[in-house]
Structures are given as C-alpha cells and as structure tokens.
Amino acid sequence: MDLTRVRKQPLLMAVLIGIILLALFGTVLGKRAKPLPSEPVPEIAVEQPVQSVQPVQPVQPAVAAIKSHTVGEGETLSGIAEAYHIDVDTLLGANPEAGATLYPGDQLVVLPQKGVLHTVTGGDTLWRVSSIYNVEIAAILAANAKHGEGLAIGEKLFVPGGKPVAVDLPSAPASRASVSRFGWPASGEISSPFGSRWGRMHSGIDIANDIGTPVTAALAGRVTYAGWYGGYGYALMIAHGNGYSTLYGHLSAISVSAGQYVRTGQQIALMGSTGYSTGPHLHFEVRKDGQPLDPMNFLP
C-alpha cells in the first residue's frame, strides 16, 4: 500500500487507523477471553466432633469385710469381741452356735462393726429389714455393696448398728416366783436339771416326753440357727434381745428356719432323741450374753 497516497487522503487514513485499532483490540480481547486455568480448590478443613468426656465416677469406699476368726488357746468371747472393737452381742449375733465355752480351732464370724447379721426369709424386703432394726436402707445397701433393693431368700445382710428386737426381760431373776415372760417350751417331766452332771456341766434342763411332742418358742424372737448341732442333734436357737437367747436340742423335726421371727408359744419343732441322747426329751437352755443360766429361774 502506498502510504504517501494514504496520507494525502485523510478519510482513507482514518479508516485504516480504525481497522488497525480494531485488529489490535480484538487480539487483546481474544487473549482475555481464554479460560483461565482451573486452580485447585483449597480443601476446607472439617473440624472433627469433640469426643464427649465421660464424667469421672467417684471412687466408692471399700466395704468392710466380714472376717473369720480361729479361736486360740485361752480365748474368750469378750476378749475376741474387744480385739475386733465390737461387743459380745454382735459376736453372738453372728455366731448363734457359740456358747460360753470356746474350743481352740473353732471358727467365728466377725462382723466389721457393731450390728447384726440378718438372714433373708420369704416376705423380707429392705424396707422391712430397715424397720426391724431401725437402720436406714441406704446404710444397709452401702454396707453390703448392693446396688438394688432385690433380696434372695437365704441371703445374709449385715445391718450396721442394728440390734436384735428388744424384749423386756429382767436383768437377773430374783427367784422362781418372780414374774417373767418366758413360757414352757414343751410339756413333760424334768428328767435332768441344770448343773453338774456326770462330772461335767449340764447347761440346761431336760424335759422328757414322747417323740413328736410339740416344742414351742419360750419367748418371741428371731431364729438364729436351725439344723444339726453336734451332740445336740437337730437344734434351734432363738435370739430374744438384751443378750438373751434360748436353745432347743435333740429335736426330731424343725418347722422354722434361720432368720425367721417367731412369737411366744409358736410351735417351732417336735421333740426327739437325736444327737447324744439317752431317750426322747427336749434339752432347753437359757443364755445371757452366751452364759448359760438355770432355765427354772425364768419359767413360770
């Protein structure tokens, strides 16, 4: 193209300049219109859910264990009770078969503190046990490491601070004529009195009659033992409160169970001749803090 000619024609010059400018502008737009390279999308950090923090469970205090004590030479009930910081009633309550005389090798149940060992019977509930001993349900649950109020027949519950059902009895009977609340445990004849017999202590009285003669509770209380008891044969023991208990030996049949509460005059067994016995009779004992007393001082 002859530029000299174009310069001489202003209109043609303007058109040419415009074409050049349009061409340049289009080139620029074309470059700008190209798609930009895709940039990687930055990952968004997702916060992980915070783990729920479990509350720390409080450490439960250890439940004091019920112990077993092997009787040593020369030991007494009072001495053993003092060694374990309990009283004689608590020791006897856990060992109803223990008498005034202990022998080396005997095994005694020792409760962790003053209280009673309750054997659950049919119909027992924690509320009933709590009411009997006047001890809070919470205290019974804690003492036995129980987490529910369910009870099983035969289960043994330690009742801290509990005492046997109190029965008003004379602390020391003045004479046979004194009024007492004991009743005769069986009908029959006294075949052997309380005291020394055949060179040894006879710690009760023997009431002789036929096998099968009804035996009744001499006083209301809780049965603490029911079963075979060495030379006594089949025997029963009942705790009456204030340290008093009674024993019924040489039975042919037993109609109550340990832990059961009985009323005065309620039939509890049948007379027999089991164990070391020379004939059908009931061996009957009255004890105070484990010491045998003459039953004749308590019977009407």
C-alpha positions in Angstrom: 0.0 0.0 0.0 1.2 3.4 -1.0 1.3 5.3 2.4 2.1 8.6 0.8 -1.1 8.4 -1.1 -3.0 7.4 2.0 -1.6 10.4 3.9 -3.0 12.6 1.3 -6.5 11.3 1.7 -7.5 11.9 5.3 -10.6 9.8 5.2 -8.8 6.8 3.9 -6.2 7.4 6.6 -8.8 7.4 9.4 -10.4 4.2 8.1 -7.0 2.5 8.0 -6.2 3.6 11.5 -9.6 2.3 12.7 -9.0 -1.1 11.1 -5.6 -1.3 12.8 -7.1 -0.3 16.1 -9.9 -2.8 15.8 -7.5 -5.6 15.0 -5.3 -4.8 18.0 -8.4 -4.5 20.3 -9.7 -7.9 19.1 -6.4 -9.5 19.7 -6.4 -8.2 23.2 -10.0 -9.4 23.8 -9.2 -12.8 22.4 -6.4 -13.3 24.8 -8.5 -12.2 27.8 -11.4 -14.5 26.8 -9.3 -17.6 27.0 -10.5 -19.6 30.0 -8.2 -19.3 33.0 -6.6 -22.5 34.0 -8.6 -24.1 36.8 -7.0 -23.6 40.1 -7.2 -26.4 42.7 -10.0 -25.7 45.1 -8.4 -25.5 48.5 -9.7 -28.2 50.9 -11.8 -26.9 53.7 -10.7 -28.4 57.0 -13.7 -30.0 58.7 -13.5 -30.0 62.4 -13.8 -33.4 64.0 -16.6 -33.7 66.5 -15.3 -33.4 70.0 -15.4 -36.6 71.9 -17.8 -36.4 74.8 -15.9 -36.5 78.1 -17.3 -39.2 80.4 -17.7 -37.9 84.0 -15.2 -39.4 86.4 -17.0 -41.9 88.6 -16.4 -41.2 92.3 -14.4 -43.9 94.0 -16.6 -46.0 96.2 -15.4 -46.5 99.7 -14.3 -50.1 100.3 -16.9 -52.2 102.1 -15.5 -53.5 105.3 -15.3 -57.3 105.0 -16.8 -59.9 107.3 -13.9 -61.8 108.8 -13.4 -65.3 110.1 -11.6 -65.8 113.4 -10.0 -69.1 114.5 -10.2 -69.4 118.3 -6.9 -69.8 120.0 -6.0 -71.4 123.3 -7.5 -69.5 126.3 -9.5 -67.0 124.2 -13.0 -65.9 125.4 -15.9 -64.3 123.7 -15.4 -61.0 125.5 -11.7 -61.0 124.6 -12.3 -61.7 120.9 -15.1 -59.0 120.8 -12.8 -56.5 122.3 -10.0 -57.3 119.9 -12.2 -56.5 117.0 -13.8 -53.5 118.6 -17.3 -55.0 118.7 -19.5 -56.1 121.6 -20.3 -59.7 122.7 -23.9 -59.3 121.5 -22.6 -58.6 118.0 -20.3 -61.6 118.1 -23.0 -63.9 119.3 -25.5 -62.5 116.8 -23.2 -63.6 114.0 -22.3 -66.9 115.8 -25.5 -68.2 117.4 -24.0 -71.6 117.9 -21.2 -70.2 120.1 -21.6 -71.0 123.7 -19.9 -69.8 126.9 -17.1 -72.3 126.3 -14.9 -71.9 123.2 -12.5 -74.5 122.0 -9.3 -74.0 120.1 -9.9 -74.3 116.4 -13.5 -73.1 116.5 -14.3 -70.7 113.6 -16.2 -67.5 114.5 -17.7 -65.0 112.1 -16.6 -61.5 112.9 -18.7 -58.5 111.7 -16.8 -55.4 110.6 -18.5 -53.3 113.3 -21.4 -53.4 115.8 -24.5 -54.7 114.1 -26.4 -57.8 113.3 -26.3 -60.4 110.5 -29.8 -60.8 109.1 -30.8 -63.9 107.1 -33.4 -63.1 104.5 -36.6 -65.1 104.6 -39.7 -65.2 102.5 -41.5 -61.8 102.5 -38.5 -59.8 103.6 -37.9 -56.5 101.9 -35.2 -53.9 102.5 -37.9 -51.6 103.9 -39.0 -54.4 106.4 -35.4 -55.1 107.4 -34.8 -51.4 107.8 -37.9 -51.0 110.0 -37.0 -54.0 112.2 -33.5 -52.7 113.1 -34.3 -49.0 112.7 -31.4 -48.6 110.2 -31.6 -46.5 107.0 -32.0 -48.5 103.8 -29.1 -46.5 102.3 -26.8 -47.7 105.1 -27.7 -51.3 104.6 -27.1 -51.0 100.8 -23.7 -49.4 101.4 -22.6 -52.0 104.0 -23.4 -54.8 101.7 -22.2 -53.2 98.4 -25.7 -53.7 97.0 -26.9 -51.5 94.0 -30.5 -52.6 94.1 -33.2 -53.5 96.6 -33.7 -57.1 95.4 -33.2 -59.8 98.1 -32.8 -63.5 97.8 -34.1 -66.0 100.4 -31.1 -67.2 102.5 -29.1 -64.1 101.7 -27.2 -62.7 104.6 -27.3 -58.9 105.2 -25.0 -57.1 107.5 -27.1 -54.4 109.2 -24.6 -51.8 110.7 -25.6 -50.6 114.1 -28.6 -52.9 114.2 -29.6 -54.6 117.3 -31.9 -57.6 117.9 -35.5 -56.9 118.5 -35.6 -55.7 122.1 -37.6 -57.7 124.6 -38.1 -56.5 128.1 -36.6 -59.1 130.4 -35.3 -59.0 134.0 -31.6 -58.4 134.1 -31.3 -61.0 136.8 -34.2 -63.1 138.0 -34.6 -62.8 141.8 -36.4 -66.0 142.3 -38.6 -68.6 140.6 -41.5 -66.7 141.9 -40.6 -63.6 140.0 -42.9 -62.8 137.1 -41.2 -63.5 133.7 -42.3 -63.5 130.1 -40.9 -67.0 129.4 -43.3 -69.9 128.7 -42.7 -73.6 129.0 -41.3 -74.9 125.7 -42.8 -78.3 125.9 -44.9 -80.5 128.2 -43.4 -83.3 130.1 -41.3 -84.1 133.2 -38.0 -82.7 134.2 -35.6 -85.7 133.7 -32.4 -83.8 134.3 -31.9 -80.3 136.0 -29.4 -77.6 135.3 -26.0 -78.0 136.9 -23.2 -80.5 137.3 -24.0 -84.0 135.9 -21.7 -87.0 135.4 -18.7 -84.8 136.2 -19.5 -82.1 133.7 -21.8 -79.1 133.4 -25.3 -79.7 132.2 -26.1 -76.2 130.8 -29.9 -76.6 130.5 -32.8 -78.7 131.7 -34.2 -81.9 130.0 -38.0 -82.2 129.6 -38.9 -85.8 128.8 -41.9 -86.9 126.8 -42.8 -88.8 123.7 -41.1 -88.3 120.3 -43.3 -85.9 118.3 -44.3 -83.8 121.3 -44.7 -80.2 120.1 -41.9 -77.8 121.0 -42.8 -74.1 121.2 -40.8 -70.9 121.4 -40.4 -69.9 125.1 -40.3 -66.2 124.1 -40.7 -64.2 120.9 -37.5 -63.6 118.9 -35.6 -64.4 115.8 -34.4 -67.8 114.9 -30.6 -67.6 114.6 -29.8 -71.3 114.0 -31.7 -74.3 112.7 -30.1 -77.6 111.9 -27.7 -80.2 113.1 -25.6 -79.1 116.0 -23.2 -81.7 117.1 -24.2 -83.5 120.3 -27.4 -81.5 120.5 -28.6 -83.3 117.3 -31.1 -81.3 115.5 -31.4 -78.0 117.3 -32.8 -74.5 117.2 -31.5 -71.2 118.7 -33.6 -68.1 119.1 -32.3 -64.6 120.0 -34.7 -62.5 122.2 -32.8 -59.3 122.6 -30.9 -57.8 125.5 -28.4 -60.6 125.2 -30.9 -63.3 125.9 -31.2 -66.5 123.8 -32.7 -69.9 124.1 -31.6 -73.3 122.7 -33.8 -76.3 121.9 -31.9 -79.6 121.4 -32.4 -83.3 120.4 -35.3 -82.4 118.1 -36.9 -84.9 115.6 -38.2 -82.2 113.3 -37.8 -78.5 112.8 -40.6 -76.3 111.4 -38.9 -72.9 111.2 -35.8 -71.6 109.5 -32.9 -69.3 110.4 -33.8 -65.7 110.2 -37.5 -66.2 110.8 -39.3 -64.3 113.6 -41.4 -66.3 115.9 -43.9 -65.4 118.6 -44.1 -66.7 122.2 -45.8 -70.1 122.2 -45.5 -70.7 118.4 -44.7 -74.3 117.5 -41.2 -74.5 116.2 -40.2 -78.2 116.3 -41.0 -81.7 117.5 -39.4 -83.4 120.4 -36.9 -86.2 119.5 -33.8 -88.1 120.6 -31.2 -87.0 118.0 -27.5 -86.4 118.9 -26.1 -87.6 122.2 -29.4 -88.6 123.8 -30.4 -91.3 126.2 -34.1 -91.1 125.3 -36.8 -88.8 123.9 -36.6 -85.4 125.5 -36.1 -81.7 124.9 -32.9 -80.1 126.1 -33.7 -76.5 126.8 -31.2 -73.7 127.6 -31.4 -70.0 128.5 -28.4 -67.9 127.9 -27.4 -64.3 128.7 -24.5 -62.9 126.7 -23.6 -66.5 125.9 -23.5 -67.6 129.5 -25.9 -70.5 130.4 -28.4 -69.8 133.2 -30.8 -72.0 135.0 -34.0 -72.0 133.0 -36.0 -72.8 136.1 -35.4 -69.2 137.2 -37.2 -67.9 134.1 -40.1 -70.3 133.8 -43.5 -69.8 135.5 
